[in-house]
Amino acid sequence: MDDRNDDRGSARQGQLTGLKVVEFAHVVAGPLAGAMLADQGADVVHVEPPGAGDAARAMGPKRDGVPLWFKVAGRNKRSVTLDLHHEEGREVARELVVWADVVIVTLRAGRLRAWGLDWEAVHTLNPKAVLLQISGFGATSSRADAPGFGKMGEARSGVVHLTGFPDGPPVHTGFSHGDAVTGLMGAYAILAALHRRATDPEFDGEWIDLALFEPLFRLVEWQVIAHDQLGEAPVRAGNQLAVAPAAVINTYRSRDGDWLTVTSATLRSVRNVARLLGLPEEEFATTEQQHAGRARLDEGLRVWIAGRSAEECLAEFERAEVVASRVFSAADIAADPVYAEREDIITVDDPDLGAVRMQAVIPHFRQAPGAVWRTGPALGADNDLVYGDWLGIDDDRRAKLEESGVI
């Protein structure tokens, strides 16, 4: 069987076709990094313990007893079972490391060392491998062996302190924000390392050491310099943001009960709002004037939107070149023409659920796009392919590993 083919025989495609990845990573952050690579054609082997498998398989809502989340989270990957508590299992893990271009791990530092999946061991086995290690507090901190989850990372990053209203509690976003951003940054870091591997004849592997709080911390670009230079920590400001790019940003409720976001990022866009509200444009000509008039603009929009339907508001905003949007639910997304025009939602056949809809491969590459060729596979569905065809483990050895519960 061609290892670039899917279960139906159609060719794999995408920017990363031929890249080999093994992930000893469960739940969200590490597997999402692998998923970004798998969506672009990489061969990603997701290693799970026999029996229950990855805990993500049981997470989230179910339909007729079938969990839905993993159908997306595990898509385009190969699932193999392997019990790393056995020495025979750790030997197979080492063979996977030798096979791979990229290794993704999310185990605690002590466990990685004990199981031979830390940087020193991986680099010895495969000197050209790129290792992405995701942990709660980073491999070099005094808390390297402490457990960590994405919400902890969000809290430490400063993002949660900034999210919510001044008179209310700090608020986490409504999804696995810290995990997801860490996975995305991990995928970016892997590709940066692979570029160097492809261009540097003296490339000697790479160890990417990423703590769960660091990606969001990096993305809030202004919080450290503002504290350093002004001696103040930015605080919650509701939807208006602690540090906003311009004078208008908030959510407002229309007469028919829909919530709309109105935003601006330039002097001209704020003047467009003033003109729409019938306010003198010359009073909002400069950045200083616009920020001094934020409350006036905000109250004017609140009253103006409350007196109109959402559709009326959006039509008027478009005519006035004011950037605004209805606050979308999943149902709105499914019905939206722009999502449809972008082909951002696709239909994929699933053996348990039939046809299911999910996000397309994003971002869109127009010359050599990625594709979704399978939903999250059954536990151990690819044992024979990966262990037999890819690693070359013969039938007798595989049978013994199965008999002893290693795979």
C-alpha positions as CSV (number, residue, x, y, z in Angstrom):
1,M,0.0,0.0,0.0
2,D,1.3,3.5,-0.9
3,D,1.8,5.3,2.4
4,R,0.5,8.5,0.9
5,N,-2.9,6.9,0.1
6,D,-5.9,7.0,2.3
7,D,-8.3,4.2,3.1
8,R,-10.2,4.8,-0.2
9,G,-7.1,4.9,-2.4
10,S,-7.1,8.6,-3.3
11,A,-3.8,10.4,-3.2
12,R,-2.9,12.4,-0.2
13,Q,-2.3,16.1,-1.0
14,G,-1.0,19.3,0.6
15,Q,2.1,21.3,1.2
16,L,3.6,18.7,3.6
17,T,3.1,15.5,1.7
18,G,5.9,13.1,2.7
19,L,6.6,14.6,6.1
20,K,6.6,12.0,8.8
21,V,5.3,12.9,12.3
22,V,4.8,10.8,15.5
23,E,2.9,12.3,18.4
24,F,3.1,11.0,22.0
25,A,0.5,13.7,22.9
26,H,-3.0,13.6,24.0
27,V,-6.1,15.9,24.5
28,V,-5.7,19.2,22.7
29,A,-2.4,21.2,22.4
30,G,0.0,18.6,21.0
31,P,-2.5,16.8,18.8
32,L,-3.7,20.1,17.4
33,A,-0.1,20.9,16.3
34,G,-0.1,17.5,14.6
35,A,-3.5,18.1,13.1
36,M,-2.3,21.3,11.4
37,L,0.5,19.2,9.8
38,A,-1.9,16.4,8.9
39,D,-4.3,18.7,7.2
40,Q,-1.5,19.7,4.8
41,G,-0.7,16.1,3.9
42,A,1.8,15.0,6.5
43,D,1.7,11.4,7.7
44,V,0.9,11.8,11.4
45,V,0.9,8.8,13.7
46,H,-1.1,9.4,16.9
47,V,0.1,7.0,19.6
48,E,-2.5,5.9,22.2
49,P,-2.6,3.4,25.0
50,P,-4.5,0.2,24.3
51,G,-8.0,0.1,25.7
52,A,-9.2,3.6,26.4
53,G,-6.9,5.5,24.0
54,D,-6.6,9.3,24.1
55,A,-8.8,10.9,26.7
56,A,-10.0,13.3,23.9
57,R,-11.9,10.4,22.4
58,A,-14.5,10.7,25.2
59,M,-14.6,14.5,25.4
60,G,-17.4,16.8,24.3
61,P,-20.9,16.2,23.0
62,K,-22.2,12.9,21.7
63,R,-24.7,11.8,19.1
64,D,-26.2,8.3,19.7
65,G,-23.3,7.7,22.1
66,V,-20.6,8.6,19.5
67,P,-18.3,11.4,20.7
68,L,-18.1,14.2,18.1
69,W,-15.0,16.2,19.1
70,F,-12.4,13.5,18.2
71,K,-13.9,13.1,14.7
72,V,-12.4,16.5,14.0
73,A,-9.4,16.4,16.4
74,G,-8.2,13.1,15.1
75,R,-8.9,13.6,11.4
76,N,-6.3,12.9,8.7
77,K,-4.2,10.9,11.3
78,R,-3.1,7.3,11.8
79,S,-4.1,5.8,15.1
80,V,-1.8,3.1,16.7
81,T,-2.0,1.6,20.1
82,L,1.1,1.3,22.2
83,D,1.6,0.7,26.0
84,L,4.7,2.7,27.0
85,H,4.7,1.1,30.5
86,H,6.2,-2.0,28.9
87,E,9.9,-2.1,27.8
88,E,8.7,-3.7,24.5
89,G,6.4,-0.7,24.0
90,R,9.2,1.7,24.6
91,E,11.3,-0.2,22.1
92,V,8.6,0.3,19.5
93,A,8.4,4.0,20.4
94,R,12.1,4.3,19.7
95,E,11.5,2.8,16.3
96,L,8.8,5.4,15.6
97,V,11.2,8.2,16.7
98,V,13.8,6.8,14.2
99,W,11.2,6.7,11.4
100,A,9.9,10.2,12.0
101,D,11.0,13.7,10.9
102,V,9.0,15.3,13.7
103,V,8.2,14.1,17.3
104,I,5.5,15.8,19.4
105,V,5.4,15.1,23.1
106,T,3.2,16.4,26.0
107,L,4.3,14.1,28.8
108,R,5.8,15.5,32.0
109,A,9.6,15.9,31.9
110,G,10.3,13.1,34.3
111,R,8.1,10.6,32.4
112,L,9.8,11.6,29.1
113,R,13.2,10.9,30.6
114,A,12.0,7.6,32.1
115,W,10.5,6.5,28.7
116,G,13.4,7.7,26.5
117,L,11.3,10.5,24.8
118,D,13.2,13.5,26.2
119,W,15.4,15.7,24.0
120,E,18.7,13.9,24.7
121,A,17.2,10.5,23.9
122,V,15.3,11.6,20.8
123,H,18.4,13.4,19.5
124,T,20.6,10.4,20.0
125,L,18.2,8.1,18.2
126,N,17.5,10.5,15.3
127,P,19.9,13.5,15.1
128,K,17.9,15.2,12.4
129,A,14.6,15.0,14.2
130,V,12.6,18.0,15.3
131,L,11.1,17.6,18.8
132,L,8.2,19.7,19.9
133,Q,7.8,19.4,23.7
134,I,4.7,21.1,25.2
135,S,4.3,21.3,28.9
136,G,2.6,23.4,31.5
137,F,5.6,25.4,32.7
138,G,8.4,24.6,30.2
139,A,11.2,22.1,30.4
140,T,13.7,24.6,31.9
141,S,11.6,25.9,34.8
142,S,11.6,24.8,38.4
143,R,8.1,23.4,37.7
144,A,9.0,21.3,34.7
145,D,7.4,18.2,36.3
146,A,4.2,19.9,37.4
147,P,1.0,19.1,35.5
148,G,-0.7,21.8,33.3
149,F,-3.8,22.3,31.3
150,G,-4.7,25.0,28.8
151,K,-6.9,27.1,31.1
152,M,-4.0,27.3,33.5
153,G,-1.9,28.6,30.6
154,E,-4.6,31.2,29.8
155,A,-4.7,32.4,33.3
156,R,-0.9,32.8,33.5
157,S,-0.6,34.5,30.1
158,G,-2.4,37.7,31.2
159,V,-5.3,37.1,28.7
160,V,-7.9,36.1,31.3
161,H,-7.0,39.1,33.5
162,L,-7.8,41.3,30.5
163,T,-11.1,39.6,29.5
164,G,-14.4,40.5,31.0
165,F,-16.0,43.7,32.3
166,P,-14.4,46.0,34.9
167,D,-17.0,45.2,37.6
168,G,-17.1,41.4,36.9
169,P,-14.8,38.4,37.3
170,P,-12.0,37.6,34.8
171,V,-13.4,35.4,32.0
172,H,-12.0,32.5,30.0
173,T,-13.0,32.2,26.4
174,G,-15.6,29.6,25.5
175,F,-13.2,27.0,24.0
176,S,-9.8,25.5,24.6
177,H,-8.1,28.8,23.8
178,G,-4.7,28.3,25.5
179,D,-4.3,24.7,24.2
180,A,-5.4,25.7,20.7
181,V,-3.0,28.7,20.4
182,T,-0.2,26.5,21.8
183,G,-0.9,23.9,19.1
184,L,-0.9,26.5,16.4
185,M,2.3,28.1,17.5
186,G,3.8,24.6,17.9
187,A,3.0,23.8,14.3
188,Y,4.6,27.2,13.2
189,A,7.7,26.4,15.2
190,I,8.0,22.9,13.6
191,L,7.9,24.4,10.1
192,A,10.5,27.0,11.1
193,A,12.8,24.2,12.2
194,L,12.1,22.2,9.1
195,H,13.1,25.1,7.0
196,R,16.4,25.3,8.7
197,R,16.8,21.5,8.3
198,A,16.3,21.9,4.6
199,T,18.7,24.8,4.2
200,D,21.5,24.2,6.7
201,P,23.8,21.4,5.9
202,E,25.0,21.3,9.5
203,F,21.5,21.0,11.0
204,D,21.7,19.0,14.2
205,G,18.1,18.5,15.1
206,E,15.9,21.0,17.0
207,W,14.2,21.0,20.4
208,I,11.2,23.3,20.6
209,D,10.4,23.8,24.3
210,L,6.9,25.4,24.6
211,A,5.0,26.2,27.8
212,L,1.2,26.4,27.7
213,F,1.2,30.1,28.8
214,E,3.8,31.4,26.4
215,P,1.9,31.6,23.1
216,L,-0.9,33.7,24.4
217,F,1.6,35.7,26.4
218,R,3.5,36.5,23.2
219,L,0.3,37.5,21.3
220,V,-0.7,40.2,23.8
221,E,2.1,42.4,22.4
222,W,1.5,45.5,24.5
223,Q,1.0,44.2,28.1
224,V,4.7,43.9,29.1
225,I,5.9,47.1,27.6
226,A,2.9,49.0,29.0
227,H,3.7,47.8,32.5
228,D,7.4,48.4,32.1
229,Q,7.1,51.9,30.8
230,L,4.0,53.1,32.6
231,G,4.1,51.1,35.8
232,E,0.5,50.0,35.3
233,A,-1.0,46.7,34.5
234,P,-3.8,47.0,31.9
235,V,-7.2,45.9,33.2
236,R,-10.5,44.6,32.0
237,A,-12.5,46.9,29.8
238,G,-15.3,44.7,28.5
239,N,-15.6,44.5,24.7
240,Q,-13.9,47.9,24.4
241,L,-10.5,46.3,25.2
242,A,-7.9,47.5,27.6
243,V,-5.7,48.7,24.7
244,A,-7.9,49.3,21.6
245,P,-6.5,50.1,18.1
246,A,-9.1,53.0,17.8
247,A,-11.9,54.7,19.5
248,V,-14.8,52.4,18.5
249,I,-15.1,48.8,19.5
250,N,-18.0,47.2,21.4
251,T,-21.1,45.0,21.1
252,Y,-24.6,46.4,20.9
253,R,-28.0,44.9,20.9
254,S,-30.4,45.7,18.1
255,R,-34.1,46.3,18.4
256,D,-34.9,42.6,17.4
257,G,-32.5,41.2,20.0
258,D,-29.4,40.4,17.9
259,W,-25.9,41.4,19.1
260,L,-23.7,43.3,16.7
261,T,-20.0,44.1,17.0
262,V,-18.9,47.5,15.6
263,T,-15.2,48.2,15.3
264,S,-12.7,50.7,13.9
265,A,-8.9,50.7,13.5
266,T,-8.2,53.9,11.6
267,L,-9.0,57.6,11.9
268,R,-11.1,57.4,8.8
269,S,-13.2,54.5,10.1
270,V,-14.0,56.4,13.3
271,R,-15.0,59.5,11.3
272,N,-17.4,57.2,9.3
273,V,-19.1,56.3,12.6
274,A,-19.4,59.9,13.6
275,R,-20.9,60.8,10.3
276,L,-23.4,58.0,10.5
277,L,-24.5,59.1,13.9
278,G,-24.9,62.7,12.8
279,L,-22.0,64.0,14.9
280,P,-19.6,66.7,13.7
281,E,-16.7,65.0,11.9
282,E,-14.3,67.9,12.7
283,E,-14.7,67.0,16.4
284,F,-13.2,63.5,15.7
285,A,-10.4,64.5,13.3
286,T,-7.4,63.4,15.4
287,T,-6.5,60.4,17.5
288,E,-6.6,62.5,20.6
289,Q,-10.1,63.8,19.8
290,Q,-11.4,60.4,18.9
291,H,-10.2,58.8,22.1
292,A,-11.5,61.7,24.1
293,G,-14.9,61.1,22.5
294,R,-15.1,57.4,22.9
295,A,-17.9,57.5,25.4
296,R,-19.9,59.8,23.2
297,L,-19.5,57.5,20.2
298,D,-20.2,54.4,22.2
299,E,-23.5,55.8,23.7
300,G,-24.5,57.1,20.3
301,L,-24.1,53.6,18.7
302,R,-25.9,52.0,21.6
303,V,-29.0,54.2,21.1
304,W,-28.8,54.1,17.3
305,I,-28.6,50.3,17.1
306,A,-31.3,49.7,19.8
307,G,-33.7,51.6,17.6
308,R,-33.2,49.5,14.5
309,S,-33.3,45.9,13.4
310,A,-30.1,44.0,12.9
311,E,-30.6,43.9,9.2
312,E,-31.3,47.6,9.0
313,C,-28.1,48.4,11.0
314,L,-25.9,46.2,8.9
315,A,-27.2,47.7,5.7
316,E,-26.6,51.2,7.0
317,F,-23.2,50.3,8.2
318,E,-22.2,48.9,4.8
319,R,-23.4,52.0,3.1
320,A,-21.4,54.2,5.5
321,E,-18.3,51.9,5.3
322,V,-18.5,51.1,9.0
323,V,-17.1,47.7,9.8
324,A,-19.7,45.6,11.8
325,S,-20.9,42.1,12.1
326,R,-23.7,40.1,13.8
327,V,-22.2,38.0,16.6
328,F,-22.3,34.6,15.0
329,S,-23.5,31.3,16.6
330,A,-22.6,28.0,15.1
331,A,-26.0,28.1,13.4
332,D,-25.2,31.4,11.9
333,I,-21.9,30.1,10.6
334,A,-23.6,27.1,9.0
335,A,-26.1,29.4,7.2
336,D,-23.7,32.2,6.2
337,P,-23.1,32.8,2.5
338,V,-19.5,34.0,2.9
339,Y,-18.5,30.8,4.8
340,A,-20.2,28.9,1.9
341,E,-18.4,30.9,-0.8
342,R,-15.1,30.3,1.0
343,E,-15.9,26.6,1.2
344,D,-14.9,26.7,4.9
345,I,-17.3,24.0,5.9
346,I,-17.1,20.6,4.2
347,T,-18.9,17.3,4.3
348,V,-16.9,14.2,5.2
349,D,-18.1,10.6,5.4
350,D,-17.7,9.0,8.8
351,P,-18.1,5.2,9.5
352,D,-20.1,5.8,12.7
353,L,-22.1,8.9,11.9
354,G,-22.5,9.0,8.1
355,A,-22.0,12.4,6.5
356,V,-20.7,15.0,8.9
357,R,-19.9,18.6,8.5
358,M,-16.7,20.2,9.8
359,Q,-14.1,22.9,9.2
360,A,-12.3,22.7,5.9
361,V,-8.5,22.7,5.8
362,I,-7.5,26.3,6.8
363,P,-5.6,28.2,5.6
364,H,-6.5,27.7,1.9
365,F,-3.6,27.0,-0.4
366,R,-4.8,27.6,-3.9
367,Q,-1.9,25.9,-5.8
368,A,-1.6,22.7,-3.7
369,P,-4.4,22.6,-1.2
370,G,-4.6,20.2,1.7
371,A,-7.7,17.9,2.1
372,V,-9.7,16.1,4.7
373,W,-9.5,12.4,3.7
374,R,-10.8,10.8,6.9
375,T,-12.4,11.7,10.2
376,G,-10.8,10.7,13.5
377,P,-10.0,7.0,13.1
378,A,-11.0,4.1,15.4
379,L,-8.5,3.3,18.2
380,G,-5.6,1.3,16.7
381,A,-7.1,1.4,13.2
382,D,-3.6,1.7,11.6
383,N,-1.6,-0.7,13.7
384,D,-1.0,-3.0,10.7
385,L,-0.1,-0.2,8.3
386,V,2.3,1.7,10.6
387,Y,3.9,-1.2,12.4
388,G,3.9,-3.6,9.5
389,D,4.4,-1.5,6.3
390,W,6.1,1.6,7.7
391,L,8.3,0.2,10.5
392,G,8.7,-3.2,9.0
393,I,7.8,-5.2,12.2
394,D,7.1,-8.7,11.0
395,D,4.0,-10.7,11.7
396,D,5.5,-12.9,14.4
397,R,6.7,-9.9,16.5
398,R,3.4,-8.0,16.0
399,A,1.5,-11.1,17.2
400,K,3.7,-11.3,20.3
401,L,3.2,-7.6,21.0
402,E,-0.5,-8.0,20.7
403,E,-0.6,-11.1,23.0
404,S,1.4,-9.3,25.7
405,G,-0.9,-6.2,25.5
406,V,1.8,-3.9,24.3
407,I,-0.2,-3.0,21.2
